[in-house]
Amino acid sequence: MDIWVNGKKVDTAGEFVENGTETHFEIGKNVCYVKATSSGKKKIGFIYQLFINDKEVITTDDSTASL
């Protein structure tokens, strides 16, 4: 997976984990990763979660509330 931070592509390292994948990268001194897991529902597809320093960044977008 390509990761872009402030308009610049950053180096990543991907790995397979239970139920999906994790794409690791750094922003300055912050260790980050995107976890991609299957929703199990074809219409929804993958669910992506962003973690920075092992803490999940929770979306405030109400459009995902019905999922």
KAWOCOR-V210340 format. One record per residue. N is the residue number from 1. RES is the residue in three letters. SS is DSSP state (2 for helix, 1 for strand, 0 for the rest). PHI is phi in radians with two decimals (none if undefined). Layout:
n->N res->RES ss->SS phi->PHI
n->N res->RES ss->SS phi->PHI
This chain:
n->1 res->MET ss->0 phi->none
n->2 res->ASP ss->0 phi->-1.48
n->3 res->ILE ss->1 phi->-2.08
n->4 res->TRP ss->1 phi->-2.06
n->5 res->VAL ss->1 phi->-2.19
n->6 res->ASN ss->0 phi->0.90
n->7 res->GLY ss->0 phi->1.41
n->8 res->LYS ss->1 phi->-2.11
n->9 res->LYS ss->1 phi->-1.29
n->10 res->VAL ss->1 phi->-1.92
n->11 res->ASP ss->0 phi->-1.19
n->12 res->THR ss->0 phi->-2.32
n->13 res->ALA ss->1 phi->-2.36
n->14 res->GLY ss->1 phi->-1.74
n->15 res->GLU ss->1 phi->-2.58
n->16 res->PHE ss->1 phi->-1.49
n->17 res->VAL ss->1 phi->-2.24
n->18 res->GLU ss->0 phi->-0.99
n->19 res->ASN ss->0 phi->1.26
n->20 res->GLY ss->1 phi->2.88
n->21 res->THR ss->1 phi->-2.34
n->22 res->GLU ss->1 phi->-2.24
n->23 res->THR ss->1 phi->-1.98
n->24 res->HIS ss->1 phi->-1.67
n->25 res->PHE ss->1 phi->-2.81
n->26 res->GLU ss->1 phi->-2.21
n->27 res->ILE ss->1 phi->-2.12
n->28 res->GLY ss->0 phi->1.08
n->29 res->LYS ss->0 phi->-1.66
n->30 res->ASN ss->1 phi->-1.57
n->31 res->VAL ss->1 phi->-1.59
n->32 res->CYS ss->1 phi->-2.29
n->33 res->TYR ss->1 phi->-2.74
n->34 res->VAL ss->1 phi->-1.91
n->35 res->LYS ss->1 phi->-1.77
n->36 res->ALA ss->1 phi->-2.01
n->37 res->THR ss->1 phi->-2.28
n->38 res->SER ss->1 phi->-1.34
n->39 res->SER ss->0 phi->-1.33
n->40 res->GLY ss->0 phi->1.44
n->41 res->LYS ss->0 phi->-2.19
n->42 res->LYS ss->0 phi->-1.02
n->43 res->LYS ss->0 phi->-1.22
n->44 res->ILE ss->0 phi->-1.58
n->45 res->GLY ss->0 phi->1.42
n->46 res->PHE ss->1 phi->-1.46
n->47 res->ILE ss->1 phi->-1.97
n->48 res->TYR ss->1 phi->-1.93
n->49 res->GLN ss->1 phi->-2.22
n->50 res->LEU ss->1 phi->-1.82
n->51 res->PHE ss->1 phi->-2.11
n->52 res->ILE ss->1 phi->-2.19
n->53 res->ASN ss->0 phi->0.89
n->54 res->ASP ss->0 phi->1.13
n->55 res->LYS ss->1 phi->-2.03
n->56 res->GLU ss->1 phi->-1.24
n->57 res->VAL ss->1 phi->-1.56
n->58 res->ILE ss->0 phi->-1.54
n->59 res->THR ss->0 phi->-1.28
n->60 res->THR ss->0 phi->-1.88
n->61 res->ASP ss->0 phi->-1.33
n->62 res->ASP ss->2 phi->-1.24
n->63 res->SER ss->2 phi->-1.18
n->64 res->THR ss->2 phi->-1.64
n->65 res->ALA ss->0 phi->-1.10
n->66 res->SER ss->0 phi->-1.45
n->67 res->LEU ss->0 phi->-1.26
